[in-house]
Amino acid sequence: MGRKKQEPDSVVPPDIMDGARRSVTPDRARPARRGKCKVCGDEVAPNSTEDLCWVCRRLKISAWRDADHQMPAID
């Protein structure tokens, strides 16, 4: 004769678990913006706040990084 499976007591209340499950479902994800890049006209990257495609966004970040590492010219 087999043992009856018992569900373990949960430490987290069920209402908190339900809220956590709902927060990670794809139906609550924010919709992707379908705009045009200000520089090249390609599709805007989903995480871009300045309306840039992923290529132009990476170039901008790289340019900032390069500008920070340049030594000032001393006369």
C-alpha positions, 0 to 999 in steps of 0.5 A, a space after each residue: 500500500 502506497 503512502 498518501 502524498 501530503 502537501 508541505 505547509 507553505 511559509 508564504 501566504 497564498 495571496 502573496 504567491 498568487 500576486 507573485 505569479 501574476 506579476 511574472 506572466 507575459 500578459 502583464 508585460 509592457 507592450 513593445 514600442 514600434 517607433 523609428 530611431 532618431 539617427 538611422 530610422 531603424 526600429 527603436 530598441 525596447 529598452 531605449 528611452 531616447 528613441 534609438 535603435 540598439 546599434 545607435 544606442 550602443 554607439 552612444 554608450 561607447 562614445 561616452 565611455 571613450 570620452 571619459 577615458 581621454 586625457 585632457 590636452 595640456 598646453 
